[in-house]
Amino acid sequence: MAQGALDGLRLIEMGQLIAGPFCGQLMADHGCEVIKVEPPRQPGDATEGDPMRHWGNGKPVWFPVLGRNKKTITLNLRDERGQELLKRLVRRSDFLLENFRPGTLEKWNLGYPELSAENPGLIMIRVSGYGQTGPYAPRAGYGSIGEAMGGIRNLAGDPSAPPSRVGLSIGDSLAATFACLGAIMALHHRHRTGEGQVVDSAIYEAVLAMMESTVPEYTEAGHVRERTGSILPGLAPSNAYPCADADILIGANQDSVFARLCRAMGRPDLASDPRYAGHRARGERQAELDALIADWTRPQKAADVLALMNDHAVPAGKIYKAPDMLTDPHFAAREALVKVAHPEFANLVMQNVVPKLSATPGKVNWAGPDLGAHNHAIYNELLGLSDGEIAELGREGVI
């Protein structure tokens, strides 16, 4: 296994879906030993473990990505014996990650006061819809609701249509990413003081953190941002433009870049035309300018336009889908995608570790494993339970 920057640290991952487990994935990618805790199989239950094990378009390929580099154990946290086993794990761990509804761990006698008593250096990472405090904290929270409350849903989509989803679980992933950042901050604090603490990452606040200057635009100027579709109002030209075989993106709103675009179009005169000379003038005639550029791109092939843009140093690019990523030489050169062995999926390819660290790059060592695949390794080798004890706990539904 390649050594990652977080090698030697251990994280217990509790919870399910995306908001918590994506944080665990980020840390596992960089060498942290992540032990994912899932409920044991129940007789007659059609599903098992984290629901992400059963999600995916066509095939259940989401968990192999989200569960990669993690060890998985089963544990019934509603059982006192399961709670005691978790506390034993906590004594030997650096982090505990959870994304249950606030109050759930406390109901199981597994709140931070109880767990920090077992390990004063424990860093508890808590991801939830609304945070651990405030009047909305007890509410059920999903990523979509946090995206709406944080403001991104109002800005996503075309202004002629209702607010749109961006096509990904962006609220969950943002909250998980900020949770990971908070965990590393808390780890640095522990290095200085020996003290653990709670990292409280709320989905709506993670989205809010990405909202640029939308709030002061209102408080200072009374302006409320609304959906603008594929453009940034007042920044032109920067849009998707049609070609004969595909749409492409061109961004040339800076004066010098716009001049290069005009030369590429065979219209150097446009750069000095009073209607388009200068940032403000182009912004005032944004639709007019976009139509002019679209008339130029429309009869040409996308590859030809992109080659011209590259020759003239104008930022431009295809609008990628998975097949484009798999055949792009830049993706290949940077190993942005990696093929991972899996017993069920013969051609499993997923995104590689980010960011790239020069000395400790991290690595995708294995895809998300089967439910409870590491029960013996954790309960026997780490906690010292005998084979007989493990078998009995299994029969009684504790693990």
Buried (B, 14 or more C-beta within 10 A) or exposed (E): EEBBBBBEBBBBBBBBBBBBBBBBBBBBBBBBBBBBBBBBBEEEEEEBBBEBBEBBEEEBBBBBBBBBBBBBBBBBBEBEBBBEBBBBBBEEBBBBBBBBBBEBBEEBBBBBEBBBEBBEBBBBBBBBBBBBEEEBBEEEBBBBBBBBBBBBBBBBBEEEEEBBBEEEBBBBBBBBBBBBBBBBEBBEBBEEEEEBBBBBBBBBBBBBEBBEEBEEBEEEEEEEBEBBBEBBEBBBBBBBBBBEEBBBBBBBBEEEBBBBBBBBBEBEEBBEEEEBBEBEBBBBBBEEBBEBBBEBBEEBEBEEBBEBBEEBEBBBEBEEEEEEBEEBEEBEEEEBBBEBEBEEBEEBBBEBBEEEEEEBBBBBBBBBBBBBBBBEEBBBEBBEBEEEBBEEBBEEBBB
